[in-house]
């Protein structure tokens, strides 16, 4: 049991870091599990990998609690702006909500493997680098939340559909989608964070409903440990990313993705 708890702590740490950095948390979790091999049922692990992502999202709620709570606003103007953020979030999650519900089982069956993860890491790593080079001299259209409208929110939500494929990165696809549309990095990153709240709550409810809420004592401990470590690490990972993007682009993450993708292919081809 101690070893399983230790594995869950490590998986939670990996999840907490990679959920917010544009390197694909689900992809890294699948790969780490290839080596750690969490000794639980396939049904439990399918649910576990989603629910500890929800724990990461709770860090967003903590960090942005005042920004996201319309009842804590100090003026009517602030209240209206907060509600506007939530309405934009709803506009952004509509595409992934529809596609995710329709194809959830197919995605789990055919794409949750190291082959898909490695290819997605490399392909989107190359795209990150190319997009950043193309974007260097472009003018930013949407520099604040007032300028970032509902149409832009929906378009960024379309990019989030790409993240249903493991190895893509939900934060990476949405932030880069925002940048392609001319959104500033801070606004694109925050919008990505905020969209994760309803998306991961919804995904967790779906997965836990399929699992049946019937946990053994050991399963519950493993899940709670993974959630706690994911939450704590996420808190610091979000702060790091928001500081990083003030003066840096995502090219370094693109190169990281390419290297990791190639290492994965090399490892599984020869071992």
C-alpha positions, 0 to 999 in steps of 0.5 A: 500500500505504501508503494501505491501511495508513493506512486500516487504522490508522484502522479499528482506532482506530474499532473500538477506541473503539466496541467498548466504548462503546455506539455500535456498532463494526460499524455505525461500521466499515461507515460508515467503510468507506463513506468510506475504502473499504478496497480489498480483496475483499469476502470479506477485508473481511467477515473483517477487520471481525470479526477486529479486534474479536477484537483489541479483546477481547484488551485485556479479557484483559490488563486482567482477566487476574488476575480471569479466571484461576482458577489465579492465585487466592490462595484456594479462595474466589477460585478458585470465584468465578472459575470461577463468572464463567466459567460465567455467561459460558457461560450468557450466550453460549448464545443469541447462539451459537445464533442467530448460527450459524443466521443469520450469512449472512442477517444479512451479506446483508441487514443490513450496510448504512447503512440498517440502521445508521442506523435501529438507531442512532436507535432504540436511542439513543431507547431508551437515553434512555428506559431511563435516565430510567426507571431513575433511581429504581430500586433496584439488585438485583445489586450484585456478582458473587455476587448476579448469578446464572446466570438473570440471566446467561442473560437478559442473553445474550438481549439480546446477540442484538439486537447481531447487527444492525449499529448496535445495539451489543453492549456497549450491548445487554448493559449496558442489558439488565443495567440493566433487570434491576436490575444495577449498571453496573460488574457489567453492564459487566464481564459484557459485556466477559467475554462478548465473549471467547468470542463474538468468538473463536468469530465470528473462527474462523467468519469465518477458516474461511470465508475459508480462512486464505489470506492474501496478504502485503498482506492479512496486513499490513493485518489485523495493523496493524488488530488492533494499533491496535484492541488499543491503543485498546481498552485505554484505551477500556475504562478510560475507560468503567469510570471514566465509568459510576461517575458517569454514565449512558448518556443522552449516548451515546443522544443521540450515536447519534440525531445520528449516525443522522440525519446518516447518513440525511441524507448518503446521501439527498442525496449 
